[in-house]
Amino acid sequence: MRLWGGRFEGGPADALTRLSVSVHFDWRLVPYDLLASRAHARVLNRAGLLADDELERMLTAIDDLEQACKSGAFRPTVADEDVHTALERGLLERLGTLGGKLRAGRSRNDQIATDLRLYLRDHVRTVVSRLVELETALMSQAERHAETAAPGMTHLQHAQPVSFGHQLLAHVHPITRDIHRLQDWDRRAAVSPLGSGALAGSSLPLDPQAVALELGFDAAAPNSMDAVADRDFAAEFLFCAAMIGIHLSRLGEEIVLWASQEFRWIEMDDAYSTGSSIMPQKKNPDVAELARGKSGRLIGSLMTMLTTLKGLPLTYNRDLQEDKEPVFDAVDTLLLVLPAVSGLVSTMRVNSAKLESTASDGFALATDLAELLVRKGVAFRDAHEAVGHLVVWCQVNECDLGDVSDEDLAKISPVLTPDVRDVLNVAGALRARKAYGGTAPDRVRDQLAALREAVDAQAAWAAN
């Protein structure tokens, strides 16, 4: 059943066979290979290379073979080198010599390039659907906590009070960018290699453009050599997947911190946490930690692909057999991780009292005080200096900013008049940050409204 044996007098060595076989992982391309085979059969018919009755028999056999593959009645064997070999065997079993006519005008080189594009364009929409679920979970929590004050941090140190809803939405925006990247990727991936043959096209009167449109592509590849060699679409998808992994890792890291005894910002639902085999009291954030850990796998798949592609001459090289497993693994990883993270986020219980009680810790209202002085005409450099001295005084005297007496304020700096206490409250600090993109609750609600519209559009794209 080898597709290339005619020129050879003997069979391949066992070691070569074991090295060459890919059907154990490319079998998942069956529906896409058969989809392309239907389109190719129709174009052969229009070219007069397949009679009408032969086309009907061919399409019936392809349908029957697809059902047999789905049910498990037809499976690859150890003798099948790849998915193409196995499926041709299935057609020959059903059609005899007629099954061999389908190979005219195409090569495994353009077949596999087409199959992988079809597979990814299909599965990218599923990935986007799962990303939309995570966006929705984060937005639901953000809506509930638009007015919940929380410690905003830089360098993992208390910096300024923020709305916890604002912080949750800070994880939504990267996901929207991830989806935009995948949508943009899809436009570049919507080019069909089928009809390029091994590398030079075909002398048969085929119609690659018609095949492309039938398969849902925007156009056929304009250069047959580039079409069979190009794996930019696979590498670019893996970059998108790696970025998603990085964003999931950052969210996972924050959840690990929020759930710790040191933070106690959230309580994880039992369904999305685990215990310890030795410590009865433990409740571990395994979902968040696995999301963090899986990012390394996604980054590794990208590095594998780029290394494989580096320095390959035109056109097809067997190195490209290594393009599929990183892609499949990245898709599987995302579809495994995303539902778990969405479930974790949607069911976690936020400890609003804890967040609000610590929102001003670490003199986090110092910046608001400095900005009040600026509004009163003090140069920011001088305001920064004065408030810095006030913070040091409070540290030495173990008190908060609002506890300093009028007399001591005046001693620290003449610009620190008693009315500065007007801004030393968290709710006022949040409301004051009402510029576009700020953490004021009203701006958080504006973000939510805009994001809902964007997420609805993303969901519709994924369903199309």
N, C-alpha and C positions, 0 to 999 in steps of 0.2 A: 503493500500500500504506500510505499514511499513515493512522494510526488516528484522525485528527482532521479530515479534509479536507472533510466534508460541508457545513460552513457557509461554506467559502471558494470564491470563484469562480476564483481563480488560485492557482498554486503558490508556494511560498516562494522568496525570492531565494537565489542560490547561497551568498552570505555567511551567511545565516541557517541554511541547511542544514549548512554546514560547522561553524558554531558549535554547532548543536543536537545533532549526531550523537554518540552515545555507544557505539554497538555495537562499536567497536573495543576498548573496554575492558570493557564489561559483558557481553560474550559468555561470559565465564567463569561467569556465573550460569545458563547453560542448564539444567544438571541440576536446579537448585533451582526455576527457573521451571516446568519440566515437572512436577516433583514436586507443586508447588502446583496446577498445571492439572489433574492427575489428581484431587486432592482436591476441587477446585472442580467438576469434571464430575460427580463422585458426588453432591455436594450439590445440584446442579441436577437430577439425576435424582430424588433423594428429594423435591425440591420439585415434581416433575411437569413440569419445564421441559425435560427431556431424556428421551425414551423409552428403554426398556431397550435396544432394538437400536441406538439412536443412541449410547447410552453405550458399548456394546461396540465400535462402530465408532470412537468418539472415543478410547477407551483404546488400541485397536490402533494407531491413527494416531499417538498420542503416543509409544507404544513405538517405532514405526518411525522417527519423527522423531528420537527420542533416539539410536537406533543410527546414523542418518545423520549426526547432529551429531558423534558420537564418531569415526566413520570418516572424516569430512571430506567425505562425499558431499553433505551440505547445509551451506552456508556463508552467512554474511550477505553482502549486496551493498551497494554504495555507496548504494543507494536506501533501505536499511533504517535507520531512525533509531536504533533501539535493539534490545535483545535481544527485547523483547516484540513489536515489529513484525515482526522476522525470523521468530520462531516462529509467529506467526499466519499469515504468508505460507506457512510450511511446512505448516500444518494445512489451509489453503485449497487448496493444491496437492494434498493427499491426500483431502480430504473435500468440496471444493466449498463450497456455502453452509452445510453443517452445521458446518464449521470456525468460522464466524462466530458460532455460538450460544454458544461458550465465553466470549465477552466479557460476556455478561449478568451483571449483579450485581457486577462488579468493575471496577476502574480500574487504570491503570498506577501510580497513587499508592499503592494498597494492595498491588499486586503487588510493586513494587520494595522497599517497606518489609519485606515478607515475605521476598522473595528474599535480601536482604542479611542479615537475621537468620539465615535458614537457612544461608547460606554461612558466616557467622562462627561459629555454634554448631558447625558441622561442623569448620571449620579450627582453632578453638580447641583441639579435642581433639588434633589433629595437633601443634600448637605445644606442648601440655602433654607429649605423648610425647617430643618433642625435648628439652624441659626436663628430663624425667626421665632421659634419657640423659646429660645434662650433670651432673645431681646424682649419678648412679651413678659417672661417671668421677671426680668429685671425691672421693666417698666411698671409692672403691677406693684412690686415692692416700693419703687420710687414714688408712685402716686400716694401710697399709704404714708410715706415718710417725707413728704415734701417739706413739712414744717418741723421735722425732728432735727434738732441741733446735734451736731457731732463734732468731735475733734478732727479738724483737717490737718494733714501732716505733710511735712517735707523732711527728707532724711529720716523718716520714721520717728520724728519728733513733733510734738504739738506745735502747730503753726498758727492757724486761724480757725475760728468756728465755721462750719459749713453745714448746709442742709444734707442729711444723710441721703435723701432722694437725689440730690445733686451728685453725690459720690457714686451712687448706683448707676445713674445715667452716664457717668464717665466711663463705665464699662460697656454701655450700649453703643456709644458712638464708634469705637473701634470695630465693633461687629458690623455696623452699617457700612464702614469702609471695606471690611472683608467681603461683604456681599457685593458692593460696587465693583471691587476688583474681580470677583468671579463673573459678574455680568459683563464686565469689559473683556475679560478673558474669553467668554463665550462668543463674543463677536469675532475675535481673531481665530477661534477654533472652528468656526462655521465654514470651513473650506474642505471640500471633499478630495481626497487623493485618488479615489477609485477611477480607473481608466488610465492611470499613469503606468500600469504594467510593472515590469521589474525596475525600469528607470527611464525608458525612452518613449513611453506611450505605446500605441498599437497601430499597425497598418490596417486593422479591421475597421469598418465604418461604424464606430461606436459613438455615443453621445454623452461624454462625461458631464456636461452641464445638466442634461435631463436627469441623469442618475443622481447628481448632487441635490437637485431640487426635490426629487422623490424621497431622498433620505433626510430631508430637513436641513440641509446645508444651504448657505446663501449662494455659493458658487463653487465651481470646480477649481482645482489648483492650476495656476497658469503655467507652472514649470514642473514637468514630470520628475526631473531629477531632484529638485527641492522637495517635492511632495512625498517621495518615499524616504528621504533622508531626514526630513524635519521632525524633530521631537521638541521644538520650542514649546508647543502647547502642553506637553507633559511636564516639562521643567517649570513652566510658568504656573501650572496648576499646583505643583508641589510647593512653589514659593508661597502661593496663596494659602495652602494648607499649613505651611510652617508659620505664617503670620497668625492664622487662626489659633494655632497651638500656643504661640507666644501670648496672645491675648487671653486664652483660657488659663494659661499658667499664671498670669498676673492676677486674674480673678481668683484662681485657686489659692494663691499665696495670701491674698487679702482675707479670704474666708477662713483659712487656717489661723490667721492672726485673730480675726474677729471671734472665733469660737474658743480661743484659749482662755485659761483662767485669768491671765494677765489683762486681757481686753474684756471678755464677757459681753461683747456687743450683740451676739446672736446665740440662739439655741438651735442646733440642728435637729431636724425631725429624725426619729428612730429609723425610718425607712431609708434614709440616706446617710447613715453613719454606722460605724461598727464598734465592737467592744474589744476587750483584751482577753487573751486566754489565761492570764494570770492575775490581772488587776480588775476586780469586779466593778470598780467605780468608773472605769474609763469609757469615754465616748469619743471616738476618733473620727477626724474629718477625712476619711479615706477617699471619698469622691473627689474632693478638692486636691488632695495630694496626688491621686492618679492623673487628674487633669494636668497638674503641674509636671508630673513625670512623663506623660505621653508626648509633651512638646518636644522632648529630646528625640523621640522616635520620628516625629514629623520632620524635624530639622535634618535628621540623619537620612531620611528618604530623599530630601532635596539634594543633599551632598552626594548621595549615591548616583543620582541621575546626572548631575553636572559633571561628575568625574567620569562617568561612562561616556558622555557626549564629547568630552574634551579631546580635540585632535583627531576626530574621525574624518577620513576622506570621504568625498562623495562617491557612491550614493549610499546604498544599503550595505551595512556590515553586520555580521552576526552578533557583535557587541549589543546591538539594539534589542536582542532578546531580553536583556537586563532592564528594559524600560518599563516592563509591566508590573513586576512585583512591588517596586516602590510606590507606584501609583495605586495599585490595589490595596496595599497596606495602609496608605494614607487615607483612602476613602473609608476603609473598614475602621480605622482608628477614630476618625471624626464621627462616624455614625454610631460608634460605641460610646464615645465620651460625651457627646453633646446632650443626648437625652438625660444622662445621669446628672450632669451639671444643671440642666434646666430644672430637673426635679428637686435638686438640692436647694437651688435659689428660690423656687416657688413655695417651698414648704418651710423654709427657715423662719424662725420667730425672732424678731428684732427686739432687743432690750432697750426700749426708748428711754427709760428712766436712767439707765447706766450711761447711755450716750450723752444725754443732756446734762447729767451731773458732772461730766468730765469735759464738756465742750470748751470751757474757758480755762482748763488746767494749763499750767506751764506759761501763764501770763499771755494767753492766746489773743487777748483783746488789745495787746500793745499796739498793733498796727492800726486798729480803729482809733486809738487815742492819738497816734501820730498824725493820722489823716484829719482828725478834728482840728489839730493845731494848724495844719496846712490851710484848712478852710478859714481859719482865723487870721491868716496872713503870715504865719511863721514859715520860713524856708524849710523844705523837707529835711535837709541835712541837719538843721538845728533841732527840728522836731524829733528826728531819729535819735539824736544825741541825748536830748532831755528825757525821752521815754526810756532810753537805755539806762540812764542813771537811776530812774525811778524803779526799773526792774531790779537793779542791783540792790537798791535800798530795801526793797521788799524781800529779796532773798535773805539779806542779812538779818532783817527783822521778822522773818518768817510770817509774812502776811501777804494778802492779795492787793492788787492795784487799787481797788475801791476802798480799802481799809485805811489808807494813809490820811492823816489829818490835814486840814487846810494849812496849818502852820508848817508841817513837814513838806507838803507839796511846794510851798513857796521857797523853802530852804533848798530843795533839790533843784528847782529852776523857776524863774519868775514867770515863765510861760505856762506853768502848771497851775492854773487858777481853779477854784472849787468846781466850776461848771464842767470840768472835764469828766466828772463822774456820770454825766448824761449819756455817754457812749459806752460805759462799762457794764453793759448787759448784753447777753448773747442774742436775745430775740431782736433787739435793735440793730446789732451788728449784722445779722442775716438780712434784715429788711433793707439795710443801707446799701447792700451790694446788689443793686438792681440794674446795673448796666447790662447790655446784651451779653449773654454768656455767663453772667454772674450767678451766685448761689442763693440769691433772694428767692423765697418760696414762689413768688409770682413768676420769676424767670424760669424756675423749675417746671412750673405748669405750662409755660410757653414751650419749653423744650419737649415736654411730653406730647403736646398737641402736634408739633411738627414731626416728632418721631413716629407717632401713631400713623400719620399719613404716609410717611416713608416706608414703614414696616408693612402696611397694607399693600403698598405697591410691590414690595419685595415678595410678599406671599403670593400675590397674583402672578408674578413672573415665574416663580418656582412651580406653580400649578399649571403653567402653560406648556 
